[in-house]
Amino acid sequence: MSAAQMLFEATHSGSDALQVTYFSRPKIPNSVAIAVSQRLCDAVAEVERFDDQMMKIVIVTAKWHIHCFSAYTPQTGCTNSDKEFFWNLLEEKSIAVPAKGYLIIVGDLNGHKGEWLQLSCTTEI
């Protein structure tokens, strides 16, 4: 993981300390980022940014290979070609995840401000 991939590390002190590392592109406003718990930070094997609206990290543990995408759909008012590019890229990259890996996609995927759909799947890592 290069310095360009690690934007900053924030640590809150106290007995219930929360340590998080943010992976993002430095000094680019309104781009996607992924926050990773400090206990999983050493398990991050790959950080890949596809564009300002989509990135992926791969977390590798003894039991899991987790491919986690952070994505932000082009908003209403963007061109159809921008929207088509986004969905084609997401499909291409998610299909490329090995069958033995786990795929997680998080973000704003409906393209409308103020509207959302919450889906969740939980498993113990």
N, C-alpha and C positions, 0 to 999 in steps of 0.2 A: 504494500500500500504506500503510495507516494504522498509527499506533502501536499500536492495539488488535490489529492482525493480526500484528505482529511482536513475539513474546514476548521474545526476547533473542537476542543474537548471541554465540557462543562462539568464541574464537580460541585455538589452542594454538601456542605459540612453538616455534622450533627449525627446523632445516633442512628437515624434512619437515612443515612447518606444515599443519594441517588447519583450515580455516575453514568453519563451517557456520552457517546462519541457520535458526532454528526458527520455523515459523508455527503459532500456536495461539491459543487464547483465554486471556488472562491470568487467573491465579488460579482456574482451574477444574480441580480434580483429576480424574484418570481420564478425560480427554477426549482425542480424537485430535489428533495434530500431524503436521506434515510437516517433515523436515529437508532443506534444500537446500544443495548444495555452493556455496561462495562464488562459484565461477566461473560458475554458472548463476543466481545471485541476481538479477542485473540483467535476466535474461530472464523473470522471473516477471511475467506480465502481469495475472494475476487470482488473488485468494484468496477463496474462498467457503466459508463454514461453513454446513452445512445443519442440524445439531444437534450434540450432544456426541459422537455416534458416527460422524459422517461429515463430511468436508470435501474440497475440491478445490482444487488450484492448476493454473493453466495456464502452461506454459513455452513461450515463442515464440522460435524461432531462425530463421535464414534458411531452413533446410530443414524445420523441424518445428513443428507445433502439438501439444503434448503435454498432454493432460488427465489429471492424476494424482489419483486419489481415495485417501484414507486412510479406512478403514472398520473398525469394530469391531462385530461382530454381537452382538445381545442374548444374554446367557448363558442357559444352562439355568436354568429357574425363573422367567424373565420371562414375561409373558403372551403368548399367541399373537398378540394385537393389536399388541403392541410389535414382535414378530418380523416380522409381516406388514407393518407400517408401514416397517420398515427395508428389507426386500427390495423393496417397491414403490417406495420413494424411490430406492434404488440403481438399479433398472431405469429409472425415469423420468429420472434425471439422466444415466445412461450413454447412453440412447437419444438424449438431446439433444446429445451430442457430434457435431459436424459430420462428415460422411463423410470429409473430407480430413484430419481430425485423428486423432491416435493416442490410444488409451485405455489407461491403466494403472490397475489396481485393486490396492491393497496393504492388508494388515491381517489381522486375525483373523476369518476368515469362516466358521468352523465352529461357533462358539458354545460350545466346550468347553475348559475350562482344561486345559493339559497335553497336548492333542492338536493336531496340525497337519498340514497338507498343504502342501508347498512346490512351487510352480510358478514358473517363471521364463522370461523372454524377454529376450534382450539384443540391443541394437542400438547403434551408435555415434552419438552426438549431435553 
